[in-house]
């Protein structure tokens, strides 16, 4: 728990609300949701989800908030790590 708190303080503020692109994929797949359904759930296209998961673009504004909330809901519901790095530290 202390390690997580320290890591959170060290993250750049602009990126602290979203995991790395590879972790976005891992989280979505852990929930068994495809890109089409995930996009529909938050009101964006499959292409948007794909681009965000590849790190080619980043969500902004309301889409960023919805995407982050959806990912956090999955993480909390499944009890999985936010990042693969956190998983390996456990």
N, C-alpha and C positions, 0 to 999 in steps of 0.2 A: 504494500500500500504506500509506503514511504517512497519507494522507487517510482511509482506511478505519479505521485505528486511532484517529485523533482523533475521527471520527464515532462510533465505538463507545463511546468514553469519555464523550461528550456526551449519549448517549441516556439517557432515564430508565430506571432499572433494571427497573421492573415491565413495560416494554414491549420491552425489548431482545431478548427471545427470539422475538418474532413480527414479521413484516413488517406493514405497513399492510394493511387489508382489500383494497384494489385490487391490491396485490402478491400477496396470497394467491391471488386469481383468476388473475392473470397466470402465476404459477408453476404452478398446477394445469393450466391450459390449455396451457402450453408442453409439458407432459408428455402431452397428449392424453387426459386422464382426466376423465370426467364426475363430477358431484357424488355420484351414487349409488355408483359404484365407489370413489371416494376415501373416502367414508364407510365403506363395507364394509371397505376395507383397514385402517382404523384403529379400526373397531368402533363407529362412531356413525352416526346417520341422515343422510340427504341434507339434511333440514331443519337439522340442526346445522351442517353445512358451509355451507349457504346463509346462515344467520344470522351465522356467523363471517366469511364473505366480505363480507357487507353491513355489518359492524361493529355489528350490532344487539346481539349478545352476544359474549362472549369465552370461549374454552375455559378450563377450570380443571383443576387436579390432574393425574391421569393422562392425561386427554384432551388437555390442553394439551401435555404432554410428547410424546405420540404424534403430535399434529398438527405440532408444531415439528420433530420428527425426520423426519417424512414430507416436509415442505416442504424441509428442508435436504438430504435425500437427493436430491430432484429437482434442486435448485439445483446441488449438487455433481456429480450424474450428467450433467446437461446443460451444465454450465459457464455457467449464466446468472447474472445479478445477483440478489441477495437483494431489492433494491429498485429501482424505476425510477429513483430518484435516483442510485444507484450506477451504473446503466447509462448515464445521461446524462453522468456525470463521466468515464467511460472514454475 
